[in-house]
Amino acid sequence: KQWYQRRVRDYGGWLSSTQYKTYTLALKACSSNTKCTGVTKIGTGKFKLNSGSTVSANSKYTLYPRGGLSDSKYYFSYANTVFSAHAPYAMSGKVDGKTYTTRTAALDACVQATKCLGFTQSSNKKFTLNSSKTKTKTAGNVAYVKHGRAMVSNGYMWQEFSGTALKGTATTTTYKTFALAAKACASNSACKGVTYVSAKKFQLNSSKTRVTTKGKICWVKRGK
């Protein structure tokens, strides 16, 4: 089975009150129970099995969803940089030939290395930096693709793209600052992002499709 880590998340709905002392024991128990949807670390040496399927925020927990070999993908921000996690995939090309033992160490190294386009988590929980975004489906692995700059505002992540504008307008109203535009976009389900049009003019967009446009900057709204 494929397991990938999602920090500050949990599924809700405990399969039972049983707690396991190690990640390995919990995953083994979950794998043998068809009703188990994942494992949540609730504290040091404390793991519980989940029965739910709705992901919710919880700063104290770490979730390991049960994924099988079906594709899964999610976005997150680290050090003002967007990454997307793809399971079960591995990326190609090595940047420094090193092996990292934690995801945080791999993230730090990748953010600082200009040649790093992402990194791969192998089935033995080791991480290697990659110089290519080419992904190959590989059981037990997770590919973390490095994207552009990002910021977090109003409960959403905003992925920045220079020299591009987003298609479609969500409203005819424009805003003088990105902060005001992002606040309005966050509360508008039809809004998919924001485009800097000109000085003190930010437009809300109804599409995530980007068009190369000199002098423009756009921010794509990603999930909470």
Secondary structure, DSSP 8 states (H G I E B T S, - for coil): --B--EEEEE---BS-S--BSSHHHHHHHHHT-TT--EEEEEETTEEEEE-----EEEEEEEEEEB-TTS-EEEEEEETTEEEEEEETEEE--BSSS--BSSHHHHHHHHHH-TT--EEEE-TTS-EEEES---EEE-TT-EEEEEEEEEEEETTEEEEEEEEEEESS-S-S-EESSHHHHHHHHHT-TT--EEEEEETTEEEEES---EEEEEEEEEEEEE--
